[in-house]
Amino acid sequence: MHVLLVEDDRQVGDFIVGELRDAGHTCTYSRDGVEGLHAAGNASFDVMVIDRMMPRMDGLGLINALRAAGVNTPVLVLSALGDVDDRVQGLQCGADDYLVKPFAIAELLARLEVLHRRVKVPAADEQTKLSVGDLSMDLLRQHVQRDGTEINLQPREYKLLEYLMRHAGQVVTRAMLLEHVWGYHFDPQTNVIDVHVSRLRQKIDKDFEQPLLSTVRGAGYRLGAAADD
């Protein structure tokens, strides 16, 4: 993997860089958000590790700037802020994972591997377009349209919709979404799924006559059936 590390604590940054390189990865190290934004615009990375509290531009500001610029590289946030609200805020701003300091380097490496596995080049015979009714997704261009209207999604919303479209007509549980969209094998007891589903529903259903995303009470969610909530 080629990793972009943005961390203002030199001791922590040097430690992570050393561990990444010992594990066989390439690492570019930036020491604040502005420097990180410049690095992200001048090279391609497989994953990014971004500290939350930094001078000049904090981690969440950096992620917002990256997403606004169309950079969809997976991001793991490092932070000493570990409350539920802090983690939810990080995920909602466009991060893909959130790791609280102090952390075990083995866990950091494992989480980066998971994020990296999610981004892959499709094989020649792999499906590159999905459709459910008049809703379509181009996996190569990462474009979503409904009835010819382009729908702009945040990276996490895109991953959520892709998973739902791949399981169209099926009931998808919270546990399935946590594992396959967020990479968690446990429930962190937050409302992050509900928030993202609500935002996704606003974008793909609000201005259209036939709703596609439904809540199956007590079970989960289903794409491709009339909403029952």
C-alpha positions as CSV (number, residue, x, y, z in Angstrom):
1,M,0.0,0.0,0.0
2,H,1.0,3.6,-0.5
3,V,-0.2,5.4,2.6
4,L,-0.5,9.2,3.2
5,L,0.1,9.9,6.9
6,V,-0.9,13.4,8.2
7,E,0.1,13.7,11.8
8,D,1.5,16.8,13.6
9,D,3.1,14.9,16.5
10,R,6.6,14.1,15.1
11,Q,7.2,11.2,17.6
12,V,3.9,9.5,16.7
13,G,4.4,10.2,13.0
14,D,7.9,8.7,12.9
15,F,6.7,5.7,14.8
16,I,3.9,5.0,12.4
17,V,6.1,5.6,9.3
18,G,8.6,3.1,10.6
19,E,6.0,0.4,11.4
20,L,4.4,0.9,7.9
21,R,7.7,0.5,6.2
22,D,8.6,-2.5,8.3
23,A,5.3,-4.1,7.1
24,G,6.3,-3.5,3.5
25,H,4.3,-0.4,2.7
26,T,5.2,3.0,1.2
27,C,4.4,6.0,3.3
28,T,4.4,9.7,2.6
29,Y,4.4,11.8,5.8
30,S,2.9,15.3,6.1
31,R,3.0,17.2,9.4
32,D,-0.2,19.3,9.1
33,G,-3.5,19.6,7.2
34,V,-2.3,22.1,4.6
35,E,0.8,20.0,3.8
36,G,-1.4,16.9,3.7
37,L,-3.9,18.5,1.3
38,H,-1.0,19.5,-1.0
39,A,0.4,15.9,-0.9
40,A,-3.0,14.4,-1.7
41,G,-3.3,16.6,-4.7
42,N,0.1,15.6,-6.1
43,A,0.1,11.8,-5.7
44,S,-2.2,8.8,-5.7
45,F,-2.6,6.9,-2.4
46,D,-4.3,3.7,-1.5
47,V,-5.3,4.8,2.0
48,M,-4.8,7.9,4.2
49,V,-4.3,8.2,8.0
50,I,-5.3,11.6,9.2
51,D,-4.9,13.0,12.7
52,R,-7.9,15.0,13.9
53,M,-6.3,17.8,15.8
54,M,-3.6,19.7,13.8
55,P,-2.5,23.3,13.3
56,R,-3.4,25.3,10.2
57,M,-6.1,22.8,9.1
58,D,-7.5,20.1,11.3
59,G,-8.3,16.6,10.2
60,L,-12.0,17.0,9.6
61,G,-11.3,20.2,7.6
62,L,-8.8,18.2,5.5
63,I,-11.3,15.4,4.9
64,N,-14.0,17.9,3.9
65,A,-11.6,19.5,1.5
66,L,-10.5,16.2,0.0
67,R,-14.1,15.0,-0.5
68,A,-15.2,18.3,-2.0
69,A,-12.3,17.9,-4.5
70,G,-13.6,14.5,-5.5
71,V,-10.8,12.5,-3.7
72,N,-12.5,9.3,-2.5
73,T,-9.4,7.6,-1.1
74,P,-10.3,5.7,2.1
75,V,-9.5,7.7,5.2
76,L,-8.8,6.5,8.8
77,V,-8.9,9.2,11.4
78,L,-6.6,9.1,14.4
79,S,-7.7,11.1,17.4
80,A,-7.5,11.4,21.2
81,L,-11.2,12.3,21.1
82,G,-12.9,9.0,21.7
83,D,-16.5,9.9,22.7
84,V,-19.3,8.5,20.7
85,D,-20.2,11.9,19.4
86,D,-16.6,12.5,18.3
87,R,-16.5,9.2,16.4
88,V,-19.8,9.8,14.7
89,Q,-18.8,13.3,13.7
90,G,-15.6,11.9,12.1
91,L,-17.5,9.3,10.2
92,Q,-20.2,11.7,9.1
93,C,-17.7,14.1,7.6
94,G,-16.4,11.5,5.2
95,A,-13.9,9.3,7.1
96,D,-14.1,5.6,6.6
97,D,-12.8,4.5,10.0
98,Y,-11.9,6.1,13.3
99,L,-9.2,4.9,15.7
100,V,-8.7,6.4,19.2
101,K,-5.3,7.2,20.6
102,P,-3.5,5.4,22.2
103,F,-3.8,2.5,19.8
104,A,-2.1,-0.7,19.1
105,I,0.0,-0.6,15.9
106,A,-1.3,-4.1,14.9
107,E,-4.8,-2.8,15.0
108,L,-3.9,0.3,12.8
109,L,-2.2,-2.0,10.2
110,A,-5.2,-4.4,10.2
111,R,-7.7,-1.6,9.7
112,L,-5.7,-0.1,6.8
113,E,-5.6,-3.5,5.2
114,V,-9.4,-3.7,5.4
115,L,-9.8,-0.3,3.9
116,H,-7.4,-1.2,1.1
117,R,-9.2,-4.4,0.3
118,R,-12.4,-2.5,-0.3
119,V,-10.9,-0.6,-3.2
120,K,-10.0,-2.8,-6.1
121,V,-9.8,-2.8,-9.9
122,P,-12.6,-4.9,-11.3
123,A,-11.7,-8.1,-13.1
124,A,-12.6,-8.3,-16.8
125,D,-15.7,-10.4,-16.0
126,E,-16.8,-8.4,-12.9
127,Q,-20.0,-6.5,-12.9
128,T,-19.3,-2.7,-13.3
129,K,-22.9,-1.4,-13.4
130,L,-25.8,-1.9,-11.0
131,S,-29.4,-1.0,-11.4
132,V,-32.6,-1.2,-9.3
133,G,-35.6,0.1,-11.1
134,D,-34.7,3.5,-12.6
135,L,-31.7,3.9,-10.2
136,S,-28.3,3.1,-11.7
137,M,-24.7,3.0,-10.5
138,D,-21.6,3.0,-12.6
139,L,-18.9,1.4,-10.4
140,L,-16.0,2.5,-12.6
141,R,-16.9,6.1,-12.8
142,Q,-18.6,6.1,-9.4
143,H,-21.6,7.9,-10.8
144,V,-25.2,7.4,-9.6
145,Q,-28.3,8.4,-11.5
146,R,-32.0,8.0,-11.0
147,D,-34.3,8.5,-14.0
148,G,-31.5,10.3,-15.8
149,T,-30.8,12.7,-12.9
150,E,-27.3,12.6,-11.4
151,I,-27.2,12.0,-7.6
152,N,-24.2,13.3,-5.7
153,L,-23.2,11.1,-2.8
154,Q,-20.6,11.3,-0.1
155,P,-18.1,8.3,-0.1
156,R,-19.8,6.5,2.8
157,E,-23.3,7.0,1.2
158,Y,-21.9,5.6,-2.0
159,K,-20.6,2.5,-0.3
160,L,-23.9,2.1,1.6
161,L,-25.9,2.4,-1.6
162,E,-23.6,0.0,-3.5
163,Y,-24.1,-2.7,-0.8
164,L,-27.9,-2.2,-0.8
165,M,-28.0,-2.4,-4.6
166,R,-25.9,-5.6,-4.6
167,H,-28.5,-7.0,-2.2
168,A,-31.6,-5.5,-3.9
169,G,-34.9,-7.0,-2.7
170,Q,-33.2,-8.5,0.3
171,V,-33.5,-7.4,3.9
172,V,-30.1,-6.0,5.0
173,T,-29.6,-5.9,8.7
174,R,-27.6,-3.4,10.8
175,A,-25.0,-6.0,11.5
176,M,-24.5,-6.6,7.8
177,L,-24.0,-2.9,7.2
178,L,-21.7,-2.4,10.1
179,E,-19.5,-5.3,8.9
180,H,-19.5,-4.7,5.2
181,V,-19.8,-0.9,4.9
182,W,-18.1,0.3,8.1
183,G,-15.8,-2.6,8.7
184,Y,-17.0,-3.2,12.2
185,H,-17.5,-6.7,13.6
186,F,-19.4,-5.2,16.6
187,D,-22.1,-2.6,17.1
188,P,-20.5,0.6,18.5
189,Q,-24.0,1.6,19.7
190,T,-24.3,4.8,17.7
191,N,-27.0,6.1,15.3
192,V,-24.5,6.4,12.4
193,I,-26.3,3.9,10.3
194,D,-29.7,5.6,10.8
195,V,-28.1,9.0,9.9
196,H,-26.6,7.7,6.7
197,V,-29.7,5.8,5.6
198,S,-31.8,8.9,6.2
199,R,-29.4,11.1,4.1
200,L,-29.3,8.5,1.4
201,R,-33.1,8.2,1.3
202,Q,-33.4,12.0,1.0
203,K,-31.1,11.9,-2.1
204,I,-32.5,8.8,-3.9
205,D,-36.2,9.0,-3.0
206,K,-37.3,12.6,-2.0
207,D,-37.8,14.0,-5.5
208,F,-39.2,10.8,-7.1
209,E,-42.7,9.4,-7.1
210,Q,-41.8,5.8,-6.2
211,P,-39.7,5.3,-3.1
212,L,-37.0,2.6,-3.4
213,L,-35.4,2.4,0.1
214,S,-37.6,1.0,2.8
215,T,-37.2,0.3,6.5
216,V,-38.3,-3.2,7.5
217,R,-39.3,-2.7,11.1
218,G,-37.2,-4.6,13.6
219,A,-35.2,-6.2,10.8
220,G,-33.2,-3.7,8.7
221,Y,-33.5,-2.1,5.3
222,R,-34.5,-3.1,1.8
223,L,-33.8,-1.5,-1.5
224,G,-36.4,-2.1,-4.3
225,A,-39.6,-2.2,-2.3
226,A,-42.1,0.5,-1.4
227,A,-41.2,2.2,1.8
228,D,-43.3,1.0,4.9
229,D,-42.1,3.7,7.2
